[in-house]
């Protein structure tokens, strides 16, 4: 090896470093893939719990002859960094469902973000690994409470602004 050119030694050391870097990248990709798979599995279990809770909540609404219904709809564009995206809504049978909340499951850390669709405000931050039936129940009850505060089935006012029943009239004096 005494005849080895310094360039060969330099190339061999560079190749060794490149191989170590490539092995580290592969290990990191494997770790990220394993985490994505774990989060995806956890999401499937969590989603099943959410669907079950929605069915329970809808049964309560139906038992009381209320027209509102909770819906969960998967969105196709989950994105490269996310496991899933869904819409959670409280809808009326006579109207198209208003998607009130966007639900996103992040692949990187397994969090579920529930964002209000109109304001983009975070309603609640949950972790896939700690989500329980109780959390979903609280969220659905909270959605219904918000709905009651805003008024049930807010329909546009179709009456003219000057309603005869509400306009004051001058009293006539009897002759």
C-alpha angles and dihedrals in degrees: 000000000000088000092058115123115236088237091061091052090049091050092048091052091046090050090050090052091047091051091051091049091048091050090050091050091050091049091049092049091049090050092050091047091050090050091049090051091048092049091046091053092046090049092052090054092044092047090052088054091048092050089049091050091048089052090051092049092047090050089055092049091048092048088058092046093244119156096217119103133183116232134189119198127182116229118218097218100071092153131226095278096047135074095207145351124202141165120234113198143168105220142178120231091231094052135054109262116267108222098227100171134032113211117201128183110206116217097206099063106005096246124151113216118198109195127182105245100218098043102025086227117151109247097186137344114221134175118227090226095054101036112125138181087256091060093053091046090053092049094050092046089048091052090052092047090053088048092052092047091054092046128262118277098352103212123187113262106256096180120097116260092247103063112188093215092058102039115099114241127206114248116242120223116232115244 
